[in-house]
């Protein structure tokens, strides 16, 4: 059963908000649930339940999910900052999300180690 798209993310249970955001990010990347489950290190059924809003990910799983999807935990939880907050960072994140995996890896090679 589909949820109305006009419903604000913050009024939904957190599991549904995270699941919807994960599904949207995964489909933008052109990945199947099975492929994403493998990247995150979950069984396909567990990932499917999470994406359908039937369960919340653990903190460590949330971090792996964010890394695999190229999003922040805030974005998965429905707290996307307005475009005018840190505009350069926001624009960079939008552009990086549209890159192919090989392009992201090449870009990472060009960046200095920050840690």
N, C-alpha and C positions, 0 to 999 in steps of 0.2 A: 504494500500500500504506500503510495507516494505521499510525502509531506508537502504541504504548500510551500512554494519557494519564497513567498512573501514573509514567512515566519522568521523572525530574527533568530540568529544562531544562539544567542545567549538565553533565550527562553526554552530552548530544547535541552533535554538531558545531555550532559557532557559526552557520553558515549556516542550518541547520535551525531552530535556536532563534529567530533573527531572522525567518526566513520565517514560522514558525508565529505568532509574536507580531504580525507585520505583517498577516497574514491575519485574525487575530482582531480586531485594532483596525479594519481596513478594513471587515469585515462588521458590526461594531458601528456604524460610521458609515453603513452602507447603501450603500457604494460598490462599483462593479465594479472589476476589475483594470484595465480600460482607463481608467476615470476616475481611479484613483489614479496610474497611470503618467503620465497627462497632468499631474496636480497636481505630481508629483515631477520631471517633465521627462525621463522615460525612454520608450523605445519599449515598447509593450505586451509584446512577447516578452521583453525584458530584465527588466521588472518581474515577469513570470510566473516566469521562472527564479529570480529572487531570492526570491520568495515560496515557491517549492517547495524552497528550500534548496539550489539548484544553484550559487549564486554568492553571494559576499559583496558588499555595497554598499561603495563607496568612502566615505571619511569625509564628504566633502561630500554625497554622495547619502544617507548615513545621517542627516545633519542635516536635509536637505530632507524625508526620509521622516518623521522624528520631528515636524517642524513640521506636515506635512500630516495626520498621524494624531493629533496632540495627545498624544504620549507622549514619554518621555525615552529617551535612548540606553540607559540602564541597564535600563529596562523591556523594550526590544526585545532586549537581550542576556540576559534572564532574571534580572536582578538587582533585582527589585522589592523596595523596602524594606518591612519589616513595617509594619502600620497604626499601631503605636504610635511609630514614628519620625516626628517632625514631624507630629503628627496633624492639625493645622489645614491644613497644606499638602496632605497626602494627601487629606483630605476635599474641599478645593477642586479638586484635580486630577480627582477622581472626578466631581464635579458638572459641571465645565466640559466634560469628555468627552461628557456626555450632552446638551449644548446643540446647537441647530441652528446652522449657520454664521452666519446673520444675528444670532443671539443672542450668539455669540462676538464678532462684529465690534462690536456695540453695547456689550458689556462692555469691550472694548479701548478704545473711545472715552472711557469713564469713568475709566480708569486713567491716572495720571500717567506721563509718559515717564520710564523708568528708566535710559536710556543717553544 
